Amino acid sequence: MNSNREWEQLLCNYFDVVGLTILGSYFADQGFSWQRTKINGIFFRKSDLFVEISYIPETYPNYSPSIIIGIGTDKYDDLGNITGVPAWSIIPETEEARKYSFWKFSNEDELVDKLERIKSEILEKYAKPFLEDRSELAIAIKNFSSSE
């Protein structure tokens, strides 16, 4: 078996459909458009702001969610500089939501549950204020990239 085929077996083929069902109108109501990522995650964009909601393929079959918010056209600019931050980095250390990568899912029903939780406990509570204040998001990105 070739390595591309082995990699494809790690992909979550239902993530984008379920993700758009749960999050599509939430982001559309805020003026975001969307596109699929290479691994069937979802990249929401409004002007130069983005939110990527996806998963970590290497965690198959119990996938870990991934959330990145940023400024620009992708997680990295043309020079390889970080232009986004993982959502955990903007959530206080004392908050349970900071551990969202442990909210694992292995089927569509579990993913629905996790995305509903992500929408209410992370996107609405922590990400939205940064998306509404570009300068605060820029500071969070700078702080995160300098800690790397």
FENPE-V658976 format. One record per backbone hydrogen bond with DSSP energy under -0.5 kcal/mol. NH is the residue of the N-H (numbers start at 1). CO is the residue of the C=O. E is the energy in kcal/mol with one decimal. If there is no record, write none. Layout:
# FENPE-V658976
((NH/CO/E) (NH/CO/E))
This chain:
# FENPE-V658976
((6/2/-1.9) (7/3/-2.3) (8/4/-2.4) (9/5/-1.2) (10/7/-1.8) (11/8/-1.3) (12/39/-0.5) (13/11/-1.0) (15/12/-1.2) (18/14/-2.3) (19/15/-3.1) (20/16/-2.4) (21/17/-1.8) (22/18/-2.2) (23/19/-3.2) (24/20/-1.6) (27/23/-2.3) (28/24/-2.5) (29/25/-2.6) (30/27/-0.9) (31/28/-1.9) (32/27/-2.4) (33/45/-3.1) (35/43/-1.3) (37/41/-1.9) (40/37/-1.7) (42/53/-2.8) (43/35/-3.1) (44/42/-0.6) (44/51/-3.1) (45/33/-2.7) (46/49/-2.2) (49/46/-2.7) (50/70/-2.3) (51/44/-2.3) (52/68/-3.2) (53/42/-2.8) (53/51/-0.6) (54/52/-0.6) (54/66/-3.0) (56/64/-2.0) (57/55/-0.8) (59/56/-2.2) (60/57/-2.1) (62/59/-1.3) (63/61/-0.9) (63/105/-1.8) (64/56/-0.5) (65/100/-0.5) (66/54/-2.3) (68/52/-2.3) (69/85/-2.6) (70/50/-2.5) (71/83/-2.5) (72/48/-3.6) (77/81/-2.1) (80/77/-1.9) (83/75/-3.0) (84/75/-0.8) (85/69/-3.2) (87/67/-2.7) (89/86/-1.9) (90/87/-2.0) (91/88/-1.1) (95/92/-2.0) (98/95/-1.4) (99/96/-2.1) (100/97/-1.5) (102/99/-2.4) (103/100/-2.1) (104/102/-1.9) (105/63/-1.7) (111/107/-2.1) (112/108/-2.5) (113/109/-1.9) (114/110/-2.4) (115/111/-3.0) (116/112/-2.3) (117/113/-1.9) (118/114/-2.7) (119/115/-2.6) (120/116/-2.1) (121/117/-3.1) (122/118/-1.8) (123/118/-2.8) (124/119/-2.3) (126/122/-2.4) (127/122/-2.4) (128/123/-2.9) (130/126/-0.7) (130/127/-0.6) (131/127/-2.1) (132/128/-1.7) (133/129/-0.6) (136/133/-0.6) (137/133/-1.9) (138/134/-2.5) (139/135/-1.9) (140/136/-2.3) (141/137/-2.5) (142/138/-2.4) (143/139/-2.9) (144/140/-2.3) (145/141/-2.9) (146/142/-2.0) (147/143/-0.9) (147/144/-0.7) (148/144/-0.7))
